[in-house]
Amino acid sequence: MAEPRPQQQEVLGYEGGTMGVAAVPGSGKTWTLTRLAARLVAEADLEARQEVLVVTLVNSSVDNFSSRIDQLIEQEGMLPDVGYRVCTLHTLAHEIVRARPDLAGLSEDFHVIDDRQSSDVLRDVAESWYQSNQPKITGYLTGDISDYKRKEVLSEKLPRQVRRVAQNAIKHAKSSGLSPEALQGYLQDRGAEMPLAEMAQSIYQGYQQALNVQGAVDYDDLIRHALQVLQTDEELLARLQHQWPYVLEDEAQDSSRIQQQILQRLAGSQANWVRVGDPNQAIYESFTTADPNLLREFAQKAGQSPKLAQSGRSQPSIIKLANRTIWWSQERHPNEEVQGALTKPFIRTTSEGDPQPNPPDHPGRIAFVSGEFTEEEETRKVAAALGPWLEANPEKTCAMLVPVRGMGVDAASRLEEEGIPYTDSLLKTTSQTREAAQRIERVVEYLAKPTSPARLARCYVQWRSSQVEDNRARDESFSEDESFSADGSFSEGGGKPEGKSKMEAAKAEIRETSRLVSRVERPEDYIWPQGRSWLSEVEAGLTNEQLSRLEAFREKVRYWLELSGLPIGQLIMALGRDFFSDPGRLALVQKFSGLLRRASNYNPEWGLPRLSDELEVIAENERRFEGVGSGEADFDPGDHKGEVTISTMHGAKGLEWDRVHMMGVNDYHFPAAVAGDKFLPEKWFYRDGLNLQAETLAQIDALTGGEPYQEGEATTEARQEYARERIRLFYVCVTRAREELMITTNIGRFEDNRPALIFEEMRKIYDEHIAE
C-alpha cells in the first residue's frame, strides 16, 4: 500500500465531527476517501448492523468505491460488504421514501420513472399547454422576425423552448420543496402578472397529475419526498442516524441545498460528516440545481478543513497553466461579477519520492492554435496532428474534447474517413442495462415460482430472443434495422426489407411458441414429467424445429432449477454467462450480482421473490441511480491506448489522458459576460435578449419571498453564472491532460465567432510565464 501524503494523512486521521475537504484534480480523492471508510469500518467500534455510509452523486463511482473498500477491509481479515454502505443520493432517497411512502402521499406500490419516460410525459403536457395558450408566450418574441421565420418559430422552436423552460422550472420548484398546488397559491396571493411562472405552474400541475395517474414519481420527487419523510418521522430518522454513525460524501460540489439538508439530518447532532469535493470542478450548474458555494460555506464552518492540494497527474507546466487560470479568474477577469469562479488552493506538484510523481516538465507540449478555422477545418487539423502522433505513441492515450455532442459526431466521421482509430462510446447511450437485467430477471422470477406457466413462457421469450440475437450477430442476412427490445419484443428501424425477413419469422415463432408454453397447466409435466408428459401430448401439432427447441428449452430450465439453490450473487453470474458472452454485458451482470448480493446480506430474510423484485426495479431502469444505469458504463482511458477518445468536455470529468485536444474554445461556447458575447441559453427569437429559463426561475423565486422581480435582471445574472461555469469547464479540461495539451478555436457554424477571452488571456500567460 502506498504511503499517504501528509495532507491525505490529515484526512485519514479523522476521528469525528464535521470535515470539509477541498481536493484538486488528480489529488487522490477517491484513494483517500476509500481508505478513510475502510479505517472507520475497522477501527470505529461499530455495533452490529451499523455502517459507514458513503454517498456519491456519480453513478459509476458506486462499484468503484465498493470494490476498493472491499479490498482494503479484506486485507484486515474482515468480511466484505459488512460495516459500510456505498450508494448514490438518489438510491438513499429511494429507500427512505420506500420506508414511509404514506408520509409522501404515495401508495406502497409507487414506481420511479426514468429520465426518458419523464421527458415523454412532460412533452405531452407542454405541447397540450402550448396548443391552448400560445398567445401567453408569444409576447416574449422579438418584433423583427420575418413571416417565414415566425412560422418556423411558432411551429417548431417555441414549443421546444416551452418544454425546456418548464422542465427547468419543475426541477427548481421540486428542489425548493414546492408542489404545484403551493405554487398556484403563491400566484393567487401575489396578484401581479407573472406569465412565465403561470406557464410553469400550469405545466407542472399537468405533469404531476400525469405521474399521479401512473402511481409514479421522478428522480426529483425522490429527493423532496425523502426530506419530507425525514422531517416527519422522527423514529425512522433516529433509526437511520444510529444505523449510519458516519456519513462520507463524495463530489460534494455537485450537491444541491435540498440534498445537503437530507445528509445533514442523517448526520444528526453527532455530525460525523465528511464532505469531499472541488468547487472548481462544479460544471453542472446549468443542468442541475447544484451549488458549489454550499461546499465552500461548509468547509469554512467545519471543525476540520484540510486541503488535498498535491497532484501527480499532470506535468508541471500544465499545472502552472491551471493555477494561472485560477489567478486570472480572481484578479484579472474584466467582469467583476465573474471573478471568483475559481478559488484556491492552487495545485501543487508532488514531493520527491511520491508514489505518483508528475510527468517530466515539457513546456513546449502545450499549444494554443487559432485562425479563421471553420468547425470542419479545426477538426481536420486536429485529426491531421493526431494520426502521426498515434503511430509514434501506440501505448499512450489521447482525447478530443468538444463543447457539444454534435461536434463530436462530426469529429468521429472525420476520423473514420482518415482511418484513425477512435472510440466515441462516451458520446453514446445504450439500453444494454435494461435488456441485460430483464433477461436475468425473467429467469429469477420463474425460479421464485416455478409452478407459473406465464413465468415459464416469459423465460422462453428471453431464452429464444438471446439465441436469435446471437444468430443475428453472425448472419448478415438479418436486417440491421431490426432488433429486440428489452422485453424480448421487436423494434424496427427506418428501413424494412421487402417480404418476410428472418427477424420477422423469428418474431412470429417466438410469439407462437411462448403462447403454447403459457397454456401448460402444470409446468412440472413439461419440465420433469412423471407418467404424464405435456410435450408428448402436443407433439403431433409441432414441427420438428419447434419440438427440438422445446426440448432444448426444457434442458435449459432444468439446469436453471439446479442453480436456484446458489447464493444470489453466484446465481446471477451463472445466468449471465448463460445469456451473454460479450464483456460489456457481462460487466453489467457483475454489477447486478454485487448489488443483489449486498441487498441479500443487508436483508437476510429476503428470498428469491423479493430479490426478483429488486432486479425488476433495475430492469425498469428505476435504479439508474444505483450505478448501473443505461448509458453509463465505467470508462477507463487506459483501455483505449493507441486510439482517440471523443468526448464532450462535461463527459471528460474524472478522466485523464496523456494528450488532450480542447476544441471549439470560442466566445460562443466560452463567453466571458463582456460586450459582444453570445450565450447558448439565449435564443435569437426572444426580445431584448432575454433568457426565458432564468426569467422563469426569477419569477418563481419572487413569488416565494425572493427579491422583487425585475425583467432582465435574471438574464444578466444568468450570463454571469454561465461565464463562471465556463471558466471552471476550461479548468477541468486543462487538468485532464497529463503530458500534452493542445487548445484550438473556430469561427463557429455561422462563421462569426472569435477566440474566447479565456483562450486569448491564457495564451498570453503561457507565452509570458510558462513557455521556454
Rosetta blueprint (number, residue, H / E / L):
1 M L
2 A L
3 E L
4 P L
5 R L
6 P H
7 Q H
8 Q H
9 Q H
10 E H
11 V H
12 L H
13 G L
14 Y L
15 E L
16 G L
17 G L
18 T E
19 M E
20 G E
21 V E
22 A E
23 A E
24 V L
25 P L
26 G L
27 S L
28 G L
29 K H
30 T H
31 W H
32 T H
33 L H
34 T H
35 R H
36 L H
37 A H
38 A H
39 R H
40 L H
41 V H
42 A H
43 E H
44 A L
45 D L
46 L L
47 E L
48 A L
49 R L
50 Q L
51 E L
52 V E
53 L E
54 V E
55 V E
56 T E
57 L L
58 V L
59 N L
60 S L
61 S H
62 V H
63 D H
64 N H
65 F H
66 S H
67 S H
68 R H
69 I H
70 D H
71 Q H
72 L H
73 I H
74 E H
75 Q H
76 E L
77 G L
78 M L
79 L L
80 P L
81 D L
82 V L
83 G L
84 Y E
85 R E
86 V E
87 C E
88 T E
89 L H
90 H H
91 T H
92 L H
93 A H
94 H H
95 E H
96 I H
97 V H
98 R H
99 A H
100 R L
101 P H
102 D H
103 L H
104 A H
105 G L
106 L L
107 S L
108 E L
109 D L
110 F L
111 H E
112 V E
113 I L
114 D L
115 D H
116 R H
117 Q H
118 S H
119 S H
120 D H
121 V H
122 L H
123 R H
124 D H
125 V H
126 A H
127 E H
128 S H
129 W H
130 Y H
131 Q H
132 S H
133 N H
134 Q L
135 P H
136 K H
137 I H
138 T H
139 G L
140 Y L
141 L E
142 T L
143 G L
144 D L
145 I L
146 S L
147 D H
148 Y H
149 K H
150 R H
151 K H
152 E H
153 V H
154 L H
155 S H
156 E H
157 K H
158 L H
159 P H
160 R H
161 Q H
162 V H
163 R H
164 R H
165 V H
166 A H
167 Q H
168 N H
169 A H
170 I H
171 K H
172 H H
173 A H
174 K H
175 S H
176 S L
177 G L
178 L L
179 S L
180 P H
181 E H
182 A H
183 L H
184 Q H
185 G H
186 Y H
187 L H
188 Q H
189 D H
190 R H
191 G L
192 A L
193 E L
194 M L
195 P H
196 L H
197 A H
198 E H
199 M H
200 A H
201 Q H
202 S H
203 I H
204 Y H
205 Q H
206 G H
207 Y H
208 Q H
209 Q H
210 A H
211 L H
212 N H
213 V H
214 Q H
215 G L
216 A E
217 V E
218 D L
219 Y H
220 D H
221 D H
222 L H
223 I H
224 R H
225 H H
226 A H
227 L H
228 Q H
229 V H
230 L H
231 Q H
232 T H
233 D L
234 E H
235 E H
236 L H
237 L H
238 A H
239 R H
240 L H
241 Q H
242 H H
243 Q H
244 W L
245 P L
246 Y E
247 V E
248 L E
249 E E
250 D L
251 E L
252 A H
253 Q H
254 D H
255 S L
256 S L
257 R H
258 I H
259 Q H
260 Q H
261 Q H
262 I H
263 L H
264 Q H
265 R H
266 L H
267 A H
268 G L
269 S L
270 Q L
271 A L
272 N L
273 W E
274 V E
275 R E
276 V E
277 G E
278 D L
279 P H
280 N H
281 Q H
282 A L
283 I L
284 Y L
285 E L
286 S L
287 F L
288 T L
289 T L
290 A L
291 D L
292 P L
293 N H
294 L H
295 L H
296 R H
297 E H
298 F H
299 A H
300 Q H
301 K H
302 A L
303 G L
304 Q E
305 S L
306 P L
307 K E
308 L E
309 A L
310 Q E
311 S L
312 G L
313 R L
314 S L
315 Q L
316 P H
317 S H
318 I H
319 I H
320 K H
321 L H
322 A H
323 N H
324 R H
325 T H
326 I H
327 W H
328 W H
329 S H
330 Q H
331 E H
332 R L
333 H L
334 P L
335 N L
336 E L
337 E L
338 V L
339 Q L
340 G L
341 A L
342 L L
343 T L
344 K L
345 P L
346 F L
347 I L
348 R E
349 T L
350 T L
351 S L
352 E L
353 G L
354 D L
355 P L
356 Q L
357 P L
358 N L
359 P L
360 P L
361 D L
362 H L
363 P H
364 G H
365 R H
366 I E
367 A E
368 F E
369 V E
370 S L
371 G L
372 E L
373 F L
374 T L
375 E H
376 E H
377 E H
378 E H
379 T H
380 R H
381 K H
382 V H
383 A H
384 A H
385 A H
386 L H
387 G H
388 P H
389 W H
390 L H
391 E H
392 A H
393 N L
394 P L
395 E L
396 K L
397 T L
398 C E
399 A E
400 M E
401 L E
402 V E
403 P L
404 V L
405 R H
406 G H
407 M H
408 G H
409 V H
410 D H
411 A H
412 A H
413 S H
414 R H
415 L H
416 E H
417 E H
418 E H
419 G L
420 I L
421 P L
422 Y E
423 T E
424 D L
425 S H
426 L H
427 L H
428 K L
429 T L
430 T L
431 S L
432 Q H
433 T H
434 R H
435 E H
436 A H
437 A H
438 Q H
439 R H
440 I H
441 E H
442 R H
443 V H
444 V H
445 E H
446 Y H
447 L H
448 A H
449 K L
450 P L
451 T L
452 S L
453 P H
454 A H
455 R H
456 L H
457 A H
458 R H
459 C H
460 Y H
461 V H
462 Q H
463 W H
464 R H
465 S H
466 S H
467 Q H
468 V H
469 E H
470 D H
471 N H
472 R H
473 A H
474 R H
475 D L
476 E L
477 S L
478 F L
479 S L
480 E L
481 D L
482 E E
483 S E
484 F E
485 S L
486 A L
487 D L
488 G L
489 S L
490 F E
491 S E
492 E E
493 G L
494 G L
495 G L
496 K L
497 P L
498 E L
499 G L
500 K L
501 S L
502 K H
503 M H
504 E H
505 A H
506 A H
507 K H
508 A H
509 E H
510 I H
511 R H
512 E H
513 T H
514 S H
515 R H
516 L H
517 V H
518 S H
519 R L
520 V L
521 E L
522 R L
523 P H
524 E H
525 D H
526 Y H
527 I H
528 W L
529 P L
530 Q L
531 G L
532 R L
533 S L
534 W H
535 L H
536 S H
537 E H
538 V H
539 E H
540 A H
541 G H
542 L L
543 T L
544 N H
545 E H
546 Q H
547 L H
548 S H
549 R H
550 L H
551 E H
552 A H
553 F H
554 R H
555 E H
556 K H
557 V H
558 R H
559 Y H
560 W H
561 L H
562 E H
563 L H
564 S L
565 G L
566 L L
567 P L
568 I H
569 G H
570 Q H
571 L H
572 I H
573 M H
574 A H
575 L H
576 G H
577 R H
578 D H
579 F H
580 F L
581 S L
582 D L
583 P H
584 G H
585 R H
586 L H
587 A H
588 L H
589 V H
590 Q H
591 K H
592 F H
593 S H
594 G H
595 L H
596 L H
597 R H
598 R H
599 A H
600 S H
601 N H
602 Y H
603 N L
604 P L
605 E L
606 W L
607 G L
608 L H
609 P H
610 R H
611 L H
612 S H
613 D H
614 E H
615 L H
616 E H
617 V H
618 I H
619 A H
620 E L
621 N L
622 E L
623 R L
624 R H
625 F H
626 E H
627 G L
628 V L
629 G L
630 S L
631 G L
632 E L
633 A L
634 D L
635 F L
636 D L
637 P H
638 G H
639 D H
640 H H
641 K L
642 G L
643 E L
644 V E
645 T E
646 I E
647 S E
648 T E
649 M L
650 H H
651 G H
652 A H
653 K L
654 G L
655 L L
656 E L
657 W E
658 D E
659 R E
660 V E
661 H E
662 M E
663 M L
664 G L
665 V L
666 N E
667 D L
668 Y L
669 H L
670 F L
671 P L
672 A L
673 A L
674 V L
675 A L
676 G L
677 D L
678 K L
679 F L
680 L L
681 P L
682 E L
683 K L
684 W L
685 F L
686 Y E
687 R H
688 D H
689 G H
690 L L
691 N L
692 L H
693 Q H
694 A H
695 E H
696 T H
697 L H
698 A H
699 Q H
700 I H
701 D H
702 A H
703 L H
704 T L
705 G L
706 G L
707 E L
708 P L
709 Y L
710 Q L
711 E L
712 G L
713 E H
714 A H
715 T H
716 T H
717 E H
718 A H
719 R H
720 Q H
721 E H
722 Y H
723 A H
724 R H
725 E H
726 R H
727 I H
728 R H
729 L H
730 F H
731 Y H
732 V H
733 C H
734 V H
735 T L
736 R L
737 A E
738 R E
739 E E
740 E E
741 L E
742 M E
743 I E
744 T E
745 T L
746 N L
747 I L
748 G L
749 R L
750 F L
751 E L
752 D L
753 N L
754 R L
755 P E
756 A L
757 L H
758 I H
759 F H
760 E H
761 E H
762 M H
763 R H
764 K H
765 I H
766 Y H
767 D H
768 E H
769 H H
770 I H
771 A L
772 E L
